[in-house]
């Protein structure tokens, strides 16, 4: 157990280094000897822990995917638990729509999540990791929706599961339009999302 505890931060350094490189370029450019040199981690230790070069890349992709999704989840959770009234909740949610829709940072986050999902289609082991994590995250988001329904802020006629999926579609799905040569104007998108929010809310 002590050995495992010592190895965790060491392997985390490897994942961080691989993740940094994946953010900047294609996975074909990843060289494990270079990662070992940059992190000071023994070559054999990396392969012992992750099994293969592909195993290291899968683990890094999975970490990136999980981190991005959990950060969004925490933001939504914070809005739910901190709001003291429906009006406060409404203002906070409308603010989130603008933040999630418009910034360059959000555009880059959407693109990265879509890239990881696309990579998992050709990497069976990564798909298993992503699939299990996605299921967990959707269930956690469904709990957040159910909390809103219990407080009569969100429409109780709608499936909490369906709303949880829809929220994720809104967070990530705009990636398809991001690559368009004629993308929708941010103001038009935000206005439309506010209208859609009115359907999800218990009161509009």
Buried (B, 14 or more C-beta within 10 A) or exposed (E): EEEEEEBEEBBEBBBBBBBBBBEEEEBEEBEBEEBBEBBEBEEEBBBEBBEEBBBBBBBBBBBBBBEBBBEBBEBBBEBBEEBEEBEEBBEBBBEBBBEBBBEEEBBEBBBBBBBBBEBBEEBEBBBEBBEEBBEBBBEBBBEBBBBBBEBEBBBEEBEBBEBBBBBBEBBBEBBEEBEEEEEBEEEEBBEEBBEEBEEBBBEE
